[in-house]
Structures are given as C-alpha cells and as structure tokens.
Amino acid sequence: TIGCTLALLRHLFERHRAMPGDLRRTSGTRLLVAVPADPSSASLRRGPSRLDEPAVLLLPGSAAANAYQLLYANLTAHGLGRTLRRLLLVSVQPGEGRPVVAANLAIVCANAGLPTVAISADPRDPVLPQLLGKASDQDLVSPLGNDASWVASLTVTETWNLVTVALGRADGGLAGGLTRPRLRQMLDEAARLFRVVLVDAPPMADGPEAVMLATEGFDAVLLVVPAGGVEPGVLADAVQTLELTGVPLRGVVITGAPDEGGSP
C-alpha cells in the first residue's frame, strides 16, 4: 500500500512538470537538443551550484559532446555564423546548466572555424570564463564600468578562435549598465569582430536583466531547461515574456537528460 501510494504521488508530481517530451506541447517551442548527463565528466564548483566542465573539451567522444555537435548543426541550418550571429542563452532558474551549454556551444563554434566571443552577463555567478579555461588568472574587470575599449577586457581561452569576457560582478552593476548605450555599442562591435557572439544571461528568476538583455539587438534566444522539468505555468510564462521582447525564441535545450537524449 505504501509503495503504491508513493508511486501515485510520484506520478502526480511528474505530471505537473514539463518534461522534455512535453515541451513542444507545453511551451509551443521547438526542442533543439537534449544533452545527456555524463557521470564521468569532471566538475568545477563556482558559486552555489556544481557545474560540469565542457564535455566537448574534456570528453570529445561522449554522448554529451555529440549532443552539442547536433545543437551546432541544428543552429547552422538556421544561419549560425551568417544571419544568426548574436545568441542569448536564458534559463528560468539558477543551476539549470545554462553556462555549461554556453561554454560547450562556444567551443564547438570555435572549433568549426567561427571566431567566437562568449560573454558572461550573470553578475552573481560569472563562471563562463572559468569553464572555458581562461589563460589568465587575473581578476576580470567589467567593460561596462569604464570608458576604455571593451576589447581590452577580452581574455583568451584554451580554445583557438575563442575569447571570453564578463560584463558584471556579484556586487551588481549589470542592470545599470543595461540602460546605457555602451552595451549596445559593445554588442554591435562584437558582431563586427566575431562570427558568433554568445551571451550567458542571468536567470530570469533573479530579476529583469535577462529580458532587458534580449532587447539589445540579439538574433535569437535559446532557453535552457533541466531534464527534471519546469512547472508548465512557469515555463509558459517565461516563453511568453521572451516572445514579448520581439527576439525569436529559437528553441529549447534540455540539460542532464537520460542517456537516450540527444535528438529532438
């Protein structure tokens, strides 16, 4: 009796979450790829969450690395590096694997011969430069807080064709920077210098920064969702909010999916 009750409760709980197979019906958006969790991947702890280091860098033959190659091919079919130059990666909550997706996609783009810049716009947990294996241990300085050229703040990574920069810090400053024309100028210049501009946005639950960023001239938004699911109402609200910015929501990327994941 206890076992049946627990099974029923679990079934009811799972029905109230948007799982990978239900995303098209729940949110009306396209599932781009489901990235499987790889238990053998190394990890890097920065801030409150445990993050897997880029699979395409450390485990190039893994299922996760293959999934990111599929994501790249999917985006290439829609003009990545040509009409699709500026991509904003967004998640609803923190800890859903968004910086890891940004890091892996950036490495795949760079390895494919596309000069790429990966920009961390999460001031509370700016882990993207560390995930990319930045070559310098110098403290990152936000390019929004001074009049010097932002190009001087770029940091080379371990991957050829790939550089990174952080926009803000944990003590804030990003929201104020978003109201200045300097950010739009920076993104415009980045698009002239690089074929792909990937921006890792703060979680939507942390404040308005992600939505404010989406209005800064991006070509598309990718929504990162964990395999454990998101409440359907929350997911639908996030999708609607992003669509109101006028930027195309290209699709959803699932993180931590079962091993059979990897294809839409």
Rosetta silent file (secondary structure, phi, psi, omega in degrees, C-alpha in Angstrom):
SEQUENCE: TIGCTLALLRHLFERHRAMPGDLRRTSGTRLLVAVPADPSSASLRRGPSRLDEPAVLLLPGSAAANAYQLLYANLTAHGLGRTLRRLLLVSVQPGEGRPVVAANLAIVCANAGLPTVAISADPRDPVLPQLLGKASDQDLVSPLGNDASWVASLTVTETWNLVTVALGRADGGLAGGLTRPRLRQMLDEAARLFRVVLVDAPPMADGPEAVMLATEGFDAVLLVVPAGGVEPGVLADAVQTLELTGVPLRGVVITGAPDEGGSP
SCORE:     score description
SCORE:     0.000 S_00000001
   1 L     0.000  -44.928  179.046    0.000    0.000    0.000 S_00000001
   2 H   -62.143  -42.353 -179.497    2.801    2.398    0.917 S_00000001
   3 H   -63.331  -43.212  179.126    4.629    1.565   -2.307 S_00000001
   4 H   -64.261  -38.740  179.086    1.553    2.155   -4.444 S_00000001
   5 H   -64.036  -44.917  179.151    0.880    5.446   -2.670 S_00000001
   6 H   -63.198  -40.381  179.001    4.437    6.653   -3.248 S_00000001
   7 H   -63.483  -40.378  178.846    4.259    5.623   -6.907 S_00000001
   8 H   -65.156  -43.426  179.201    0.983    7.506   -7.329 S_00000001
   9 H   -62.895  -41.066  178.329    2.386   10.625   -5.683 S_00000001
  10 H   -63.297  -40.710  179.910    5.448   10.475   -7.882 S_00000001
  11 H   -63.499  -43.851  179.843    3.285   10.069  -10.967 S_00000001
  12 H   -64.722  -39.157  179.532    1.138   13.047   -9.999 S_00000001
  13 H   -64.464  -45.042 -178.015    4.207   15.177   -9.262 S_00000001
  14 H   -67.133  -28.085  178.447    5.847   14.347  -12.581 S_00000001
  15 H   -69.381  -20.713 -178.761    2.647   15.152  -14.439 S_00000001
  16 L   -95.164   17.201  177.103    2.861   18.684  -13.090 S_00000001
  17 L  -127.570  145.371 -179.393    6.273   19.282  -14.605 S_00000001
  18 E   -83.279  105.784 -179.343    7.173   19.977  -18.201 S_00000001
  19 L   -89.034  166.331 -176.691    9.369   17.076  -19.260 S_00000001
  20 H   -51.343  -44.406 -178.466   11.478   17.015  -22.455 S_00000001
  21 H   -68.773  -16.926 -177.866    8.877   15.128  -24.454 S_00000001
  22 H  -101.286    0.183 -172.089    6.148   17.583  -23.452 S_00000001
  23 H   -64.115  -40.208 -179.199    8.000   20.813  -24.180 S_00000001
  24 H   -61.439  -43.745 -178.905    6.553   21.378  -27.651 S_00000001
  25 H   -71.730  -38.708 -174.333    3.009   20.966  -26.334 S_00000001
  26 H   -74.168  -45.397 -173.469    3.618   22.874  -23.099 S_00000001
  27 H  -107.850  -13.504 -177.435    5.529   25.888  -24.367 S_00000001
  28 L    75.060   11.445 -179.109    4.907   25.817  -28.101 S_00000001
  29 L  -108.405  163.296 -177.231    8.660   25.977  -28.726 S_00000001
  30 L   -85.465  138.308  173.801   10.961   23.637  -30.583 S_00000001
  31 E   -85.202  112.794 -177.832   13.207   21.185  -28.766 S_00000001
  32 E   -77.929  -47.152 -178.231   16.662   21.714  -30.256 S_00000001
  33 E  -165.096  151.141  173.084   18.584   19.028  -28.384 S_00000001
  34 E  -114.159  112.824 -176.180   18.574   17.013  -25.166 S_00000001
  35 E   -88.385  117.891 -178.975   22.078   16.863  -23.690 S_00000001
  36 E   -72.068  147.353  174.527   22.624   13.665  -21.675 S_00000001
  37 L   -73.846  138.166  179.892   24.262   13.792  -18.285 S_00000001
  38 L  -117.051  106.067 -176.370   27.700   12.171  -18.286 S_00000001
  39 L   -64.696  -15.830 -178.443   28.657   10.764  -14.865 S_00000001
  40 L   -91.385   -1.631 -177.671   32.317   10.516  -15.876 S_00000001
  41 L   -73.487  148.196  176.814   32.670   14.231  -16.636 S_00000001
  42 L   -73.164  165.185 -177.900   34.859   16.388  -14.435 S_00000001
  43 E  -131.372  157.055  179.395   33.278   19.142  -12.376 S_00000001
  44 E  -134.464  123.008 -178.756   34.036   22.696  -11.428 S_00000001
  45 E   -99.977  119.080  175.949   32.466   24.327   -8.384 S_00000001
  46 E  -138.581  119.028 -179.590   31.895   28.062   -8.651 S_00000001
  47 L    75.774 -152.503 -172.525   29.255   29.746   -6.519 S_00000001
  48 L   -79.138  -12.959 -172.355   26.243   27.823   -5.209 S_00000001
  49 E  -115.137  154.527  174.959   25.967   25.244   -7.992 S_00000001
  50 E   -93.644  126.123 -176.427   28.035   22.302   -9.232 S_00000001
  51 E  -119.847  136.474  174.762   28.795   22.654  -12.906 S_00000001
  52 E   -77.893  135.181  176.734   30.151   20.077  -15.336 S_00000001
  53 L   -67.827  159.491 -174.378   33.171   21.237  -17.286 S_00000001
  54 L   -56.099  120.870 -179.276   32.730   21.396  -21.075 S_00000001
  55 H   -65.963  -35.856 -177.895   32.247   17.891  -22.434 S_00000001
  56 H   -69.129  -16.864  178.837   33.441   18.859  -25.901 S_00000001
  57 H   -92.230  -44.050 -174.522   36.759   19.924  -24.361 S_00000001
  58 H   -95.299  -32.961 -176.419   37.387   17.103  -21.886 S_00000001
  59 L  -131.825   70.512 -173.019   35.336   14.223  -23.333 S_00000001
  60 L   -63.410  -19.402  179.865   35.075   14.834  -27.096 S_00000001
  61 L   -99.617    7.185 -176.527   33.701   11.358  -27.802 S_00000001
  62 L   -77.492  165.315  177.655   30.995   11.394  -25.123 S_00000001
  63 H   -63.410  -35.882  179.172   27.259   11.410  -25.717 S_00000001
  64 H   -64.932  -43.928  178.645   27.087   14.930  -24.294 S_00000001
  65 H   -61.712  -40.131  177.849   29.741   16.186  -26.724 S_00000001
  66 H   -63.933  -35.460  179.088   27.843   14.593  -29.618 S_00000001
  67 H   -64.583  -39.070  178.488   24.676   16.339  -28.451 S_00000001
  68 H   -69.710  -32.372  173.553   26.418   19.720  -28.630 S_00000001
  69 H   -63.770  -38.627  177.210   27.624   18.888  -32.129 S_00000001
  70 H   -66.194  -39.638  176.935   23.999   18.195  -33.014 S_00000001
  71 H   -61.392  -42.764  178.219   22.973   21.521  -31.474 S_00000001
  72 H   -60.769  -46.173  179.828   25.602   23.261  -33.588 S_00000001
  73 H   -62.565  -39.224  178.933   24.364   21.534  -36.750 S_00000001
  74 H   -61.316  -46.228 -179.243   20.801   22.466  -35.858 S_00000001
  75 H   -71.422  -34.046  178.065   21.680   26.142  -35.446 S_00000001
  76 H   -61.615  -36.841  178.196   23.887   26.115  -38.551 S_00000001
  77 L   -64.437  -18.942  179.123   20.868   25.056  -40.587 S_00000001
  78 L  -104.862   14.060  172.365   19.210   28.262  -39.369 S_00000001
  79 L   100.695   20.387  179.516   22.119   30.521  -40.318 S_00000001
  80 E   -58.497  129.475 -178.459   24.567   30.323  -37.409 S_00000001
  81 L    87.296   -7.965  178.494   27.571   32.492  -38.217 S_00000001
  82 L  -121.010  -89.810  176.403   25.701   34.241  -41.033 S_00000001
  83 L   -81.446  -20.369  179.549   22.253   35.666  -40.276 S_00000001
  84 E  -105.463   91.585 -173.130   22.335   34.123  -36.800 S_00000001
  85 L  -109.910  -40.090 -175.567   25.233   35.941  -35.146 S_00000001
  86 E  -110.253  114.374 -177.781   24.125   37.063  -31.665 S_00000001
  87 E  -116.155  133.457  176.174   22.669   34.378  -29.397 S_00000001
  88 E  -110.412  124.156  178.278   21.335   34.902  -25.864 S_00000001
  89 E  -100.308  126.165 -173.118   21.165   31.865  -23.575 S_00000001
  90 E  -129.187  146.175  169.925   18.499   32.103  -20.883 S_00000001
  91 E  -131.896  161.055  179.980   17.229   29.856  -18.086 S_00000001
  92 L   -77.413  -48.364 -177.147   14.305   30.262  -15.705 S_00000001
  93 L  -118.221  159.791  172.643   16.141   29.347  -12.513 S_00000001
  94 L   -70.070  161.003  176.251   19.831   29.257  -11.498 S_00000001
  95 L    75.825   19.340 -178.404   21.645   25.928  -11.513 S_00000001
  96 L  -102.311   11.062  173.261   19.979   24.644  -14.689 S_00000001
  97 L    88.258   13.679 -177.394   23.211   24.266  -16.682 S_00000001
  98 H   -61.658  -47.738  178.709   22.989   27.420  -18.788 S_00000001
  99 H   -62.184  -32.092  178.965   26.711   28.425  -18.517 S_00000001
 100 H   -67.262  -41.450  176.094   27.723   24.869  -19.413 S_00000001
 101 H   -61.650  -44.700  179.529   25.596   24.980  -22.550 S_00000001
 102 H   -60.538  -43.886 -178.388   27.117   28.350  -23.461 S_00000001
 103 H   -64.680  -47.183 -178.886   30.654   27.051  -22.915 S_00000001
 104 H   -64.439  -43.979 -179.947   30.173   23.880  -24.948 S_00000001
 105 H   -64.960  -38.681  178.623   28.427   25.652  -27.818 S_00000001
 106 H   -62.230  -42.805 -179.513   31.133   28.330  -27.886 S_00000001
 107 H   -65.713  -42.267  179.033   33.877   25.697  -28.135 S_00000001
 108 H   -62.305  -43.322  179.002   32.063   23.824  -30.907 S_00000001
 109 H   -61.204  -45.783 -179.168   31.612   27.053  -32.879 S_00000001
 110 H   -64.329  -42.381  179.595   35.275   27.987  -32.469 S_00000001
 111 H   -65.455  -23.966  178.947   36.464   24.502  -33.430 S_00000001
 112 L   -83.705    1.730  176.995   34.324   24.746  -36.561 S_00000001
 113 L    96.154    9.913  179.055   36.315   27.800  -37.638 S_00000001
 114 L   -98.398  112.912  175.090   33.940   30.522  -36.468 S_00000001
 115 L   -56.013  124.378 -169.470   35.676   33.258  -34.451 S_00000001
 116 E  -130.135  141.460  171.006   33.580   33.333  -31.276 S_00000001
 117 E  -120.384  129.261  178.305   33.233   35.519  -28.192 S_00000001
 118 E  -108.342  118.995 -173.860   31.499   34.118  -25.107 S_00000001
 119 E  -111.279  123.189  175.673   30.166   36.831  -22.798 S_00000001
 120 E   -89.327  117.214  179.343   29.169   36.171  -19.199 S_00000001
 121 L  -112.864   18.194  177.926   26.333   38.526  -18.238 S_00000001
 122 L  -100.404   99.516 -174.666   25.467   36.846  -14.934 S_00000001
 123 L   -70.228  -19.372 -177.141   26.940   39.154  -12.263 S_00000001
 124 L   -85.184  -24.301 -177.994   26.052   36.811   -9.399 S_00000001
 125 L  -150.674   68.366 -174.592   27.810   33.746  -10.762 S_00000001
 126 L   -79.459   72.487 -172.660   30.113   34.669  -13.683 S_00000001
 127 L   -90.101  -11.239 -172.361   31.521   31.181  -14.260 S_00000001
 128 H   -56.592  -46.127  177.884   31.726   31.178  -18.045 S_00000001
 129 H   -58.742  -38.276  178.936   35.375   32.373  -18.305 S_00000001
 130 H   -68.387  -38.820  178.848   36.449   29.686  -15.817 S_00000001
 131 H   -63.529  -31.501 -178.735   34.516   26.988  -17.666 S_00000001
 132 L   -84.295   -0.467  178.012   36.303   27.970  -20.871 S_00000001
 133 L    69.069   51.941 -178.551   39.710   27.619  -19.236 S_00000001
 134 L   -55.214  141.410 -174.601   40.760   31.229  -19.447 S_00000001
 135 L   -75.133  -19.582 -177.107   44.509   31.520  -19.890 S_00000001
 136 L  -113.900  142.560  176.679   44.881   34.309  -17.318 S_00000001
 137 L   -96.266   11.049  179.704   44.069   34.242  -13.613 S_00000001
 138 L   -67.243  149.466  179.366   43.781   37.998  -13.456 S_00000001
 139 L   -63.631  132.845 -178.285   40.648   39.457  -11.911 S_00000001
 140 L   -76.298  132.643 -179.970   38.036   40.153  -14.567 S_00000001
 141 L  -108.288  130.640 -178.646   37.123   43.819  -14.933 S_00000001
 142 L   -67.438  129.648  178.351   33.676   44.745  -16.229 S_00000001
 143 L   -77.585   -5.494 -179.155   33.896   46.650  -19.532 S_00000001
 144 L   -85.046  -16.876 -172.651   30.632   48.477  -18.726 S_00000001
 145 L   -96.077    6.644  179.576   32.039   50.482  -15.847 S_00000001
 146 L  -146.127  171.228 -176.814   34.711   52.488  -17.662 S_00000001
 147 L   -93.992    0.217  179.299   35.302   54.361  -20.898 S_00000001
 148 L   -71.448  161.360  179.017   38.193   52.206  -22.072 S_00000001
 149 L   -62.737  131.390 -179.389   37.749   49.910  -25.036 S_00000001
 150 H   -66.022  -21.929  179.678   35.942   46.722  -24.003 S_00000001
 151 H   -60.475  -29.857  178.649   38.262   44.765  -26.309 S_00000001
 152 H   -66.393  -18.999 -179.799   40.997   45.263  -23.704 S_00000001
 153 H   -88.183   -7.235 -179.881   38.897   43.183  -21.278 S_00000001
 154 L   -65.812  142.583  179.680   38.779   40.153  -23.585 S_00000001
 155 E  -122.499  130.290  177.376   40.544   37.062  -22.299 S_00000001
 156 E   -71.905  152.947  179.691   41.920   34.305  -24.495 S_00000001
 157 L  -115.833 -176.614  178.748   40.888   30.748  -23.708 S_00000001
 158 L   -75.503   -8.374 -177.527   42.395   27.324  -24.236 S_00000001
 159 L  -104.046  129.069  177.315   40.423   27.026  -27.500 S_00000001
 160 L   -62.889  141.747  179.227   41.678   28.620  -30.691 S_00000001
 161 L    78.866    7.187 -174.665   39.278   31.200  -32.155 S_00000001
 162 E  -129.514  125.721  174.552   37.542   31.692  -28.788 S_00000001
 163 E  -126.455  165.581 -176.765   37.776   34.594  -26.330 S_00000001
 164 E  -143.233  160.867  178.046   35.643   35.491  -23.329 S_00000001
 165 E  -158.153  149.838  176.154   34.674   38.442  -21.155 S_00000001
 166 E  -109.571  133.966 -177.303   32.460   39.070  -18.116 S_00000001
 167 L   -83.980  -36.022 -173.785   30.079   42.046  -18.098 S_00000001
 168 L  -138.001  178.028 -179.547   29.277   42.335  -14.419 S_00000001
 169 E  -128.843  171.979 -175.907   30.218   41.198  -10.930 S_00000001
 170 L   -62.945  -20.533  179.643   28.410   39.811   -7.925 S_00000001
 171 L   -84.741   12.808  175.850   28.158   43.282   -6.402 S_00000001
 172 E    93.482 -162.567 -179.757   25.794   44.351   -9.179 S_00000001
 173 L   105.299  -21.546 -177.024   26.283   46.938  -11.873 S_00000001
 174 H   -71.090  -46.430 -177.822   24.781   44.974  -14.777 S_00000001
 175 H   -58.603  -41.439  177.114   21.241   46.366  -14.536 S_00000001
 176 H   -66.024  -37.937  179.249   22.588   49.899  -14.568 S_00000001
 177 H   -66.337  -28.454 -178.773   24.862   49.074  -17.481 S_00000001
 178 H   -69.826  -18.261 -179.926   21.937   47.753  -19.483 S_00000001
 179 L   -88.025   -2.255 -177.577   20.370   51.205  -19.525 S_00000001
 180 L  -100.161  148.261  177.090   23.405   52.721  -21.225 S_00000001
 181 H   -66.313  -13.984 -177.415   24.035   52.822  -24.984 S_00000001
 182 H   -60.135  -36.985 -179.203   27.508   51.412  -24.257 S_00000001
 183 H   -65.266  -45.967  178.601   26.189   47.850  -24.083 S_00000001
 184 H   -62.261  -39.625  177.690   24.509   48.039  -27.487 S_00000001
 185 H   -63.002  -39.772  179.683   27.683   49.561  -28.934 S_00000001
 186 H   -64.152  -44.511 -179.316   29.706   46.748  -27.406 S_00000001
 187 H   -67.907  -36.781  176.990   27.452   44.049  -28.877 S_00000001
 188 H   -63.645  -42.747  179.524   27.463   45.758  -32.284 S_00000001
 189 H   -68.308  -37.565  177.629   31.248   45.859  -32.277 S_00000001
 190 H   -60.969  -39.392  179.374   31.430   42.240  -31.105 S_00000001
 191 H   -68.072  -26.273  176.298   29.280   41.220  -34.077 S_00000001
 192 H   -78.126  -31.898 -176.531   31.704   43.008  -36.401 S_00000001
 193 H   -87.021  -27.656 -173.655   34.757   41.354  -34.866 S_00000001
 194 L  -127.848  151.625  177.621   33.368   37.819  -34.403 S_00000001
 195 L   -76.688  -30.041 -179.169   31.167   35.481  -36.398 S_00000001
 196 E  -131.864  130.668  176.268   29.355   34.267  -33.272 S_00000001
 197 E  -119.217  109.510 -179.975   28.502   36.249  -30.130 S_00000001
 198 E  -106.219  126.464 -179.457   27.194   34.046  -27.290 S_00000001
 199 E  -119.718  124.353  177.799   25.851   35.770  -24.173 S_00000001
 200 E   -91.200  106.245 -174.405   25.102   33.861  -20.964 S_00000001
 201 L   -83.781  158.649  172.558   22.233   35.794  -19.344 S_00000001
 202 L   -65.596  156.337  175.839   21.289   35.852  -15.647 S_00000001
 203 L   -59.422  144.795 -179.951   18.412   33.531  -14.658 S_00000001
 204 H   -62.887  -30.021 -179.369   15.010   35.075  -15.267 S_00000001
 205 H   -70.743  -16.034 -177.189   14.050   34.393  -11.650 S_00000001
 206 H   -84.941   -8.768 -178.516   16.881   36.653  -10.435 S_00000001
 207 L   147.333 -171.257 -173.933   15.450   39.851  -11.904 S_00000001
 208 L   -84.439    0.075 -171.663   14.724   41.693  -15.153 S_00000001
 209 H   -59.694  -40.411 -177.548   18.268   41.587  -16.562 S_00000001
 210 H   -62.157  -44.023  179.567   17.680   38.626  -18.900 S_00000001
 211 H   -68.267  -38.904  177.794   14.651   40.257  -20.514 S_00000001
 212 H   -62.614  -39.951  178.827   16.453   43.614  -20.695 S_00000001
 213 H   -62.504  -39.730 -175.871   19.375   41.908  -22.417 S_00000001
 214 H   -60.986  -22.225 -178.984   17.089   40.297  -25.002 S_00000001
 215 L   -86.895    3.432 -174.630   16.087   43.727  -26.273 S_00000001
 216 L   -95.429   38.313  171.213   19.702   44.655  -27.083 S_00000001
 217 L    85.063   28.906  178.967   19.760   43.531  -30.698 S_00000001
 218 L   -81.310  151.650  178.094   20.023   39.725  -30.433 S_00000001
 219 L   -85.249  -27.418 -178.538   19.194   37.480  -33.375 S_00000001
 220 E  -163.694  158.849  175.912   17.790   34.632  -31.295 S_00000001
 221 E  -119.722  137.637  171.332   17.253   33.320  -27.772 S_00000001
 222 E  -111.464  129.673  179.873   17.913   29.765  -26.578 S_00000001
 223 E  -100.674  120.985 -179.460   16.021   28.637  -23.468 S_00000001
 224 E   -96.073  126.324 -175.991   17.889   26.143  -21.265 S_00000001
 225 E  -130.592  135.035  179.493   15.655   23.785  -19.269 S_00000001
 226 E   -73.735  154.071 -179.330   16.738   20.940  -16.920 S_00000001
 227 L   -63.482  -24.978  177.760   15.681   17.368  -17.641 S_00000001
 228 L   -66.877  -12.411  175.812   13.868   17.305  -14.301 S_00000001
 229 L    95.653  166.104  177.030   11.363   19.662  -15.825 S_00000001
 230 E  -132.167  146.382  177.133    9.894   23.044  -15.051 S_00000001
 231 L   -54.119  130.240 -175.619    6.408   23.831  -13.841 S_00000001
 232 H   -54.572  -41.859  179.605    4.306   24.204  -17.006 S_00000001
 233 H   -63.740  -40.188  179.182    2.880   27.542  -15.923 S_00000001
 234 H   -65.745  -43.549  179.375    6.338   28.900  -15.119 S_00000001
 235 H   -64.203  -43.730  179.745    7.717   27.692  -18.433 S_00000001
 236 H   -62.821  -39.777  178.451    4.786   29.130  -20.375 S_00000001
 237 H   -64.613  -40.885  179.838    5.210   32.492  -18.617 S_00000001
 238 H   -63.791  -44.117  179.413    8.937   32.528  -19.410 S_00000001
 239 H   -62.469  -44.190 -179.786    8.300   31.752  -23.074 S_00000001
 240 H   -63.721  -41.888  179.258    5.624   34.444  -23.314 S_00000001
 241 H   -62.228  -43.788  179.546    7.863   37.018  -21.633 S_00000001
 242 H   -65.962  -37.950 -179.848   10.741   36.277  -24.002 S_00000001
 243 H   -67.595  -28.132  178.676    8.480   36.440  -27.050 S_00000001
 244 H   -66.885  -19.857  178.559    7.264   39.882  -25.974 S_00000001
 245 L   -72.553  -16.635 -178.558   10.813   41.192  -26.489 S_00000001
 246 L    87.233   -2.500  178.600   10.421   40.574  -30.212 S_00000001
 247 L   -89.533  130.874 -178.457   13.528   38.382  -30.393 S_00000001
 248 L   -60.203  129.260  172.882   12.884   34.949  -31.969 S_00000001
 249 E   -86.362  101.303 -171.196   12.937   32.128  -29.419 S_00000001
 250 E   -66.553  -34.125  179.397   14.869   29.620  -31.496 S_00000001
 251 E   161.935 -172.533 -174.571   14.155   26.670  -29.216 S_00000001
 252 E  -114.450  139.776  173.547   14.842   24.767  -26.004 S_00000001
 253 E  -113.798  123.174  178.851   17.984   22.938  -24.880 S_00000001
 254 E   -90.813  134.067  176.178   17.497   20.183  -22.285 S_00000001
 255 E  -111.863  149.663  177.027   20.330   19.584  -19.801 S_00000001
 256 E    66.802   33.139 -177.970   21.019   16.469  -17.753 S_00000001
 257 E   -76.133  161.084  173.052   18.822   14.254  -19.944 S_00000001
 258 L   -58.817  165.101 -174.937   18.815   10.421  -19.794 S_00000001
 259 L   -57.530  -28.728 -178.719   21.348    8.638  -21.972 S_00000001
 260 L   -76.309   -4.282  178.989   18.847    8.212  -24.786 S_00000001
 261 L   -69.691  172.484  177.731   18.640   12.008  -25.085 S_00000001
 262 L   130.919  -18.944  178.768   20.458   13.917  -27.746 S_00000001
 263 L  -132.448  150.288 -179.528   17.963   14.361  -30.529 S_00000001
 264 L   -62.579    0.000    0.000   14.769   16.357  -30.821 S_00000001
